[in-house]
Amino acid sequence: MALQVENQAALKQLDGEGASAKAKHIDVRIKFVGDYTKRGTLKPGYLEDEKMPADLLTKALEASILSTLRSKIELH
């Protein structure tokens, strides 16, 4: 299963590279998702801001980006 995120720091935390004392409150969750990543169940990857379908529902977008994302999720 693909897990696409637009936050590169989150990807580094899943790889174990970017964990810090500031992320202690989510340490268990990071390890949980990291275990699924190591097993191959999840495949995290970076997705640029302009291509993130979730932004369609959470942000005010330019008409061109709005149109692209709407077609991506087949919303007409």
Buried (B, 14 or more C-beta within 10 A) or exposed (E): EEBBBBEEEBBEBBEEEBBEEEBEEBEEEBEEBBEBBEEEEBEBEEBEEEEBBEBBEEEEBEEEBBEBBBEEEEEE
